[in-house]
Amino acid sequence: MDNLKKEKGITRKFTAEEWSALEAIGHAADGDSLEECAKVALSALSRVMPCDRFDIGLAEERGRRVTLRYVGAGYDPLSASSGLTADVAGGPFEHALTKGEVTIADLVPQQDDEEYNEIISHLWNEGLRSIIVAPIVSGEPIGFISCASKRERAYEERNAILLAAAVRLMRHAIERTYHVEQNQRNYRAYMEMLSFVAHELKSPLASIITQIQTMAEGYYGRLEPQQREVLDRVIKKAEYLHTMSSQYLTLAHFESSEMALKHQLVDFAEDVIEPVLEILAPQIEERKIALERGYDESVYPVRCNPDLMKIVMMNLIGNGIKYGNRGGTLRVALSKSFKKYEVSVWNEGPGFSEEERHRLFKKFSRLQATELAERKGSGIGLYVSWRIVRLHGGRIYAESKQGSWARFTVELPQYPEMH
């Protein structure tokens, strides 16, 4: 507000009532809520200029489209409500966003030979006949604030100066909202693409693996040892890609809140751990790792989603194999304490530092130690595992003695609350 008052000649342009309106807008703009700020702006501007309807729109595609982020009006029903996304070709919105100027215009009905402007058509249908639009520019057009009136030729230059001042006061609040929503929109688009690519890869890869395994087993004719070795390498690479596509698909489901948790009562060792160990047996054998099992003798049922928990164990045991020492020991333990299970995967290996431990369960984060950096990993396995364990009401944590061993532990409630 003080900066506004310091602008050359600004104090001579506004009446006391107009200053009071701007001061109210300035105070509201300091808050965290754009909606509250917009409500105050509508109330304040309505006292000093025609404003039957007040809109805040956020721009997309460099100002060629807008989404109405806030709509306030002194009448109903509304033809164009908050959330409407439309092109702004032609008319005052396009002029304001492309020229960066406050634009005053009369609203007229859409003609058949004109490029259709959905927002203008809605405003006309609501009985509005004139509009003033002020752009919000932050390097590029990011949106607009507009007032519309049911009177014809309701606005003049004085109103343009007043609305431009209101925009300057509200610009930072709108910028915050714009950048947050832009990031959310970009992230959603990214996750949708990730989900699409992962889904399209997963089935063909599974088919490729099956066909190559059939060939490697001699179904189409006897193979020389060297040929079998080549096919085994191809299978491993395809299985790695298949696992990655499954991980990314799971992550995409989590991020889009599509992951449903369906509990079953299972024997965790027999129904979760052992199937995973069977899948990973070739890798354990190839790295000459000594596998040790440490299960409680008694069988205690645990309520969980076995398919999701297999993903967790596949990640933890797979990492133990991949990051453990060749010829070292891998120990999988399962124990039961009061109302909870504890599953741990321990491996001999370089481990990790305390600093790196804090990055382990972050999305796309990988260990940077020289002896580990060359081993393949996507950086999402532990993050997905963390999400799954949290979904079950449990916790997952890591311990290590750098240069000696690493252990990952999952604690699960025996009977989690049903979701």
C-alpha positions in Angstrom: 0.0 0.0 0.0 2.8 2.4 0.8 4.5 1.7 -2.5 1.2 2.5 -4.3 1.0 5.8 -2.5 4.6 6.7 -3.5 3.8 6.4 -7.2 4.0 9.8 -8.9 0.7 11.6 -8.8 -1.2 8.6 -7.5 -2.6 10.5 -4.4 -4.4 13.0 -6.7 -6.2 10.3 -8.6 -8.3 8.7 -5.9 -11.0 10.0 -3.6 -11.0 9.2 0.1 -13.6 6.5 -0.5 -11.5 5.0 -3.2 -8.4 5.0 -1.0 -10.5 3.2 1.7 -11.5 0.5 -0.8 -7.8 0.1 -1.9 -6.7 -0.1 1.7 -9.2 -2.9 2.4 -8.0 -4.8 -0.6 -4.4 -4.3 0.4 -5.0 -5.7 3.9 -6.8 -8.7 2.5 -4.1 -9.4 0.0 -1.6 -9.9 2.8 -3.5 -13.0 3.9 -3.1 -16.6 2.7 -6.5 -17.1 1.1 -7.2 -15.8 -2.4 -10.9 -16.4 -2.0 -11.1 -14.1 1.1 -9.1 -11.5 -0.7 -11.4 -11.7 -3.7 -14.5 -11.4 -1.6 -13.1 -8.2 0.0 -12.1 -6.8 -3.4 -15.6 -7.4 -4.7 -17.2 -5.7 -1.7 -14.7 -2.8 -1.8 -14.8 -2.2 -5.5 -18.6 -2.4 -5.6 -18.7 0.7 -3.4 -16.7 2.9 -5.7 -17.4 1.6 -9.3 -20.0 -0.4 -11.2 -19.3 -4.1 -10.3 -22.3 -6.5 -10.6 -19.9 -9.3 -11.2 -16.2 -9.8 -10.2 -13.9 -12.4 -11.7 -10.4 -13.6 -11.2 -9.1 -15.8 -14.1 -5.9 -17.7 -14.4 -4.2 -18.0 -17.8 -3.1 -21.2 -19.6 -1.1 -21.7 -22.8 0.4 -18.2 -22.7 -2.9 -16.4 -22.3 -4.8 -18.2 -25.0 -7.1 -20.0 -22.5 -8.2 -19.0 -19.0 -9.9 -20.8 -16.1 -12.2 -18.8 -13.9 -10.6 -19.1 -10.4 -13.0 -16.9 -8.5 -16.5 -15.6 -9.4 -18.5 -13.3 -7.3 -21.8 -11.7 -8.3 -24.7 -9.8 -6.7 -27.2 -12.0 -8.6 -28.0 -15.5 -9.6 -28.1 -17.9 -11.3 -24.7 -17.7 -13.0 -24.1 -19.0 -16.5 -20.3 -18.9 -16.1 -19.2 -20.2 -12.7 -15.9 -20.8 -11.0 -13.9 -23.6 -12.7 -15.0 -22.8 -16.3 -12.1 -23.1 -18.7 -12.4 -21.5 -22.1 -10.5 -20.0 -25.0 -10.3 -16.2 -25.1 -9.9 -15.6 -28.8 -11.2 -12.2 -29.6 -12.8 -9.7 -27.3 -11.6 -7.8 -24.2 -9.9 -10.8 -22.4 -7.6 -11.6 -25.3 -6.8 -7.9 -25.7 -6.0 -7.4 -22.1 -3.8 -10.5 -21.9 -1.9 -10.0 -25.1 -1.4 -6.3 -24.9 -1.0 -6.1 -21.1 -3.4 -3.2 -20.9 -6.6 -2.5 -18.9 -9.4 -3.0 -21.4 -12.9 -1.5 -21.4 -15.5 -2.9 -23.7 -19.2 -3.2 -24.3 -20.5 -6.7 -24.3 -22.4 -7.7 -27.4 -24.2 -10.9 -28.5 -22.1 -13.4 -30.5 -22.5 -13.1 -34.3 -22.4 -16.2 -36.5 -19.4 -14.9 -38.4 -17.3 -14.2 -35.3 -14.9 -16.5 -33.5 -17.0 -17.9 -30.6 -16.0 -16.6 -27.2 -17.6 -18.8 -24.5 -17.1 -16.4 -21.5 -18.4 -13.4 -23.3 -21.5 -15.4 -24.4 -22.1 -16.5 -20.8 -21.8 -12.9 -19.5 -24.2 -11.6 -22.1 -26.7 -14.4 -21.2 -26.4 -13.2 -17.5 -27.6 -9.7 -18.6 -24.2 -8.0 -18.4 -23.5 -5.3 -20.9 -20.1 -3.8 -20.2 -16.8 -5.0 -18.8 -13.4 -3.8 -17.7 -10.5 -6.3 -17.7 -7.1 -5.7 -16.0 -4.3 -8.2 -16.9 -2.0 -9.7 -14.3 1.5 -10.0 -15.7 4.5 -11.8 -14.2 7.0 -12.1 -17.0 4.1 -13.4 -19.1 0.3 -13.1 -18.7 -0.8 -15.2 -15.8 -4.4 -14.0 -15.4 -6.8 -11.2 -15.1 -9.2 -9.4 -12.8 -12.5 -8.1 -14.3 -15.6 -6.2 -13.2 -18.8 -6.4 -15.3 -21.9 -4.3 -15.2 -25.5 -4.7 -16.4 -25.3 -1.1 -17.6 -24.0 -0.2 -21.0 -20.9 2.0 -21.2 -20.5 1.7 -17.4 -16.7 2.2 -17.3 -14.3 5.1 -18.0 -10.6 5.8 -17.6 -10.9 6.5 -13.9 -12.2 3.0 -13.3 -9.3 1.6 -15.3 -6.8 3.4 -13.0 -8.6 2.2 -9.9 -8.8 -1.5 -11.1 -5.1 -1.4 -12.1 -4.2 -0.2 -8.6 -6.3 -3.1 -7.1 -4.5 -5.5 -9.4 -1.1 -4.3 -8.2 -2.2 -4.9 -4.6 -3.5 -8.4 -5.3 -0.8 -9.5 -7.8 1.4 -11.4 -5.3 -1.6 -13.3 -3.9 -2.7 -14.3 -7.4 0.9 -15.2 -8.4 1.1 -17.6 -5.5 -2.1 -19.3 -6.4 -1.2 -19.4 -10.1 2.2 -21.0 -9.5 0.9 -23.5 -7.1 -1.9 -24.6 -9.5 0.5 -24.5 -12.4 2.8 -26.9 -10.6 -0.1 -29.1 -9.7 -1.4 -29.1 -13.2 2.1 -30.0 -14.6 2.5 -32.7 -12.0 -0.9 -34.3 -12.9 0.0 -34.2 -16.6 3.4 -35.8 -15.8 1.8 -38.6 -13.7 -0.9 -39.2 -16.3 1.9 -39.7 -19.0 3.9 -41.8 -16.6 0.8 -44.0 -15.9 0.1 -44.3 -19.7 3.7 -45.2 -20.6 4.0 -47.7 -17.7 0.7 -49.3 -18.6 1.5 -49.6 -22.3 4.9 -51.2 -21.5 3.9 -53.6 -18.8 1.9 -56.1 -20.8 4.2 -56.3 -23.9 7.2 -56.8 -21.6 5.4 -59.6 -19.7 4.7 -61.3 -23.1 8.3 -60.8 -24.2 9.7 -62.4 -21.0 7.4 -65.4 -21.4 8.3 -66.0 -25.0 12.1 -65.7 -24.4 11.9 -67.9 -21.3 10.1 -70.5 -23.5 12.8 -70.2 -26.1 15.6 -70.4 -23.5 14.1 -73.6 -22.1 14.6 -75.3 -25.5 10.9 -75.4 -26.6 11.8 -74.3 -30.1 15.0 -76.4 -30.3 18.2 -77.2 -28.4 20.3 -74.2 -27.6 24.1 -73.9 -27.2 25.3 -72.8 -23.7 26.4 -69.4 -25.2 23.0 -68.9 -26.8 21.2 -69.7 -23.5 23.5 -67.3 -21.7 22.6 -64.5 -24.1 18.8 -65.2 -23.7 19.2 -65.2 -19.9 20.7 -61.7 -20.1 17.9 -60.5 -22.3 15.4 -62.0 -19.8 17.0 -60.2 -16.9 17.0 -56.8 -18.7 13.3 -57.3 -19.7 12.4 -58.3 -16.1 14.1 -55.2 -14.9 12.1 -53.0 -17.3 8.9 -54.9 -16.3 9.6 -54.3 -12.6 10.2 -50.6 -13.3 7.0 -50.2 -15.3 5.1 -51.9 -12.4 6.7 -49.5 -10.0 5.9 -46.4 -12.0 2.3 -47.6 -12.5 1.9 -48.1 -8.8 3.4 -44.6 -8.1 1.0 -43.1 -10.7 -1.9 -44.8 -8.9 -0.8 -43.4 -5.6 -0.3 -39.9 -6.8 -3.7 -39.8 -8.5 -5.3 -41.2 -5.3 -6.6 -44.3 -7.2 -4.9 -46.8 -5.0 -7.5 -48.8 -3.0 -6.4 -50.8 0.0 -8.1 -54.2 0.1 -7.2 -56.1 3.3 -6.9 -59.9 3.5 -6.0 -62.1 6.4 -2.7 -63.7 5.3 0.3 -65.7 6.5 2.9 -63.1 5.8 5.8 -65.5 5.4 4.0 -68.0 3.1 1.8 -65.5 1.2 4.1 -62.6 0.8 7.8 -63.2 1.6 8.3 -66.7 0.0 6.7 -65.9 -3.3 9.0 -62.9 -3.6 12.1 -65.0 -2.7 11.1 -67.5 -5.4 11.0 -64.7 -8.0 14.3 -63.3 -6.9 16.0 -66.7 -6.5 17.9 -66.4 -9.8 19.4 -63.1 -8.8 20.4 -64.5 -5.4 22.1 -67.5 -7.1 23.8 -65.3 -9.7 25.4 -63.1 -7.0 26.2 -66.2 -4.8 24.4 -64.7 -1.8 23.8 -66.8 1.3 20.1 -66.5 2.1 19.1 -66.8 5.7 15.5 -66.9 7.0 14.5 -66.0 10.5 10.8 -66.6 11.0 9.0 -67.0 14.3 7.9 -70.7 14.7 4.3 -69.7 15.4 2.2 -68.5 12.6 0.3 -65.3 13.2 -2.1 -64.0 10.6 -1.8 -60.4 9.6 -4.4 -58.3 7.8 -2.9 -56.5 4.9 -3.0 -56.2 1.1 -0.7 -59.0 0.0 -0.2 -57.7 -3.5 0.9 -54.3 -2.2 3.1 -55.9 0.5 4.8 -58.0 -2.2 5.9 -54.8 -3.9 7.4 -53.7 -0.6 9.3 -57.0 -0.1 10.3 -57.1 -3.7 11.9 -53.7 -3.2 13.6 -54.4 0.1 14.9 -57.9 -0.8 15.8 -56.7 -4.3 17.8 -53.9 -2.9 19.5 -56.2 -0.4 20.6 -58.4 -3.4 21.6 -55.5 -5.6 23.4 -53.4 -3.1 24.8 -56.2 -0.9 28.2 -57.8 -1.3 28.6 -60.5 -3.9 29.0 -63.7 -1.9 27.7 -62.0 1.2 24.8 -62.8 3.5 21.1 -61.7 3.1 18.9 -62.3 6.1 15.0 -61.9 6.0 13.4 -62.0 9.4 9.8 -61.9 10.6 8.8 -61.6 14.2 5.6 -60.9 16.1 5.3 -58.6 19.1 2.3 -57.1 20.9 -0.3 -56.4 18.2 2.3 -55.8 15.4 4.6 -57.6 13.0 8.2 -56.7 12.3 9.8 -57.7 9.0 13.4 -56.9 8.3 15.9 -57.3 5.5 19.6 -57.3 6.4 22.5 -57.5 4.0 26.2 -57.4 4.2 27.5 -54.5 2.1 28.7 -50.9 1.9 25.6 -49.6 3.7 25.0 -45.8 3.7 25.9 -42.8 5.7 23.6 -41.0 8.2 23.3 -38.1 5.8 22.1 -40.4 3.0 19.7 -42.2 5.3 17.5 -39.1 5.4 17.1 -39.2 1.6 16.2 -42.9 1.3 12.4 -42.7 1.2 12.2 -39.5 -0.9 10.8 -39.7 -4.4 13.5 -40.2 -7.2 16.3 -40.1 -4.6 19.3 -42.4 -5.0 22.3 -43.1 -2.8 25.4 -41.2 -4.1 28.2 -43.3 -2.6 30.7 -44.3 -5.3 30.4 -48.0 -4.7 26.6 -47.8 -5.1 26.1 -45.1 -7.7 26.8 -47.5 -10.6 24.2 -50.0 -9.6 20.9 -49.5 -11.4 17.9 -48.0 -9.6 15.0 -45.7 -10.4 14.8 -43.9 -7.1 11.1 -44.7 -6.6 11.1 -48.2 -5.0 11.7 -47.1 -1.5 9.3 -44.2 -1.9 6.5 -46.5 -3.1 7.3 -48.9 -0.3 7.0 -46.1 2.2 3.6 -45.1 0.8 2.3 -48.6 0.9 3.5 -49.2 4.5 1.9 -45.8 5.6 -1.3 -46.9 3.9 -1.3 -49.9 6.1 -0.9 -47.8 9.2 2.7 -49.0 9.7 6.2 -47.5 9.5 9.4 -48.3 7.6 12.9 -47.3 8.6 16.5 -48.0 7.8 19.7 -48.6 9.8 23.3 -49.1 8.7 26.9 -49.5 9.7 28.6 -47.9 6.8 31.1 -50.2 5.1 29.6 -53.2 6.9 25.8 -53.7 6.7 22.4 -52.2 6.1 18.9 -53.2 7.4 15.4 -52.1 6.4 12.6 -52.8 8.8 8.8 -52.6 8.3 6.5 -52.5 11.3 2.8 -53.4 10.5 -0.1 -53.5 12.9 -1.6 -57.0 13.0 -5.1 -55.7 12.6 -5.0 -52.2 10.9 -8.0 -50.0 10.8 -10.1 -50.8 7.8 -10.0 -48.1 5.1 
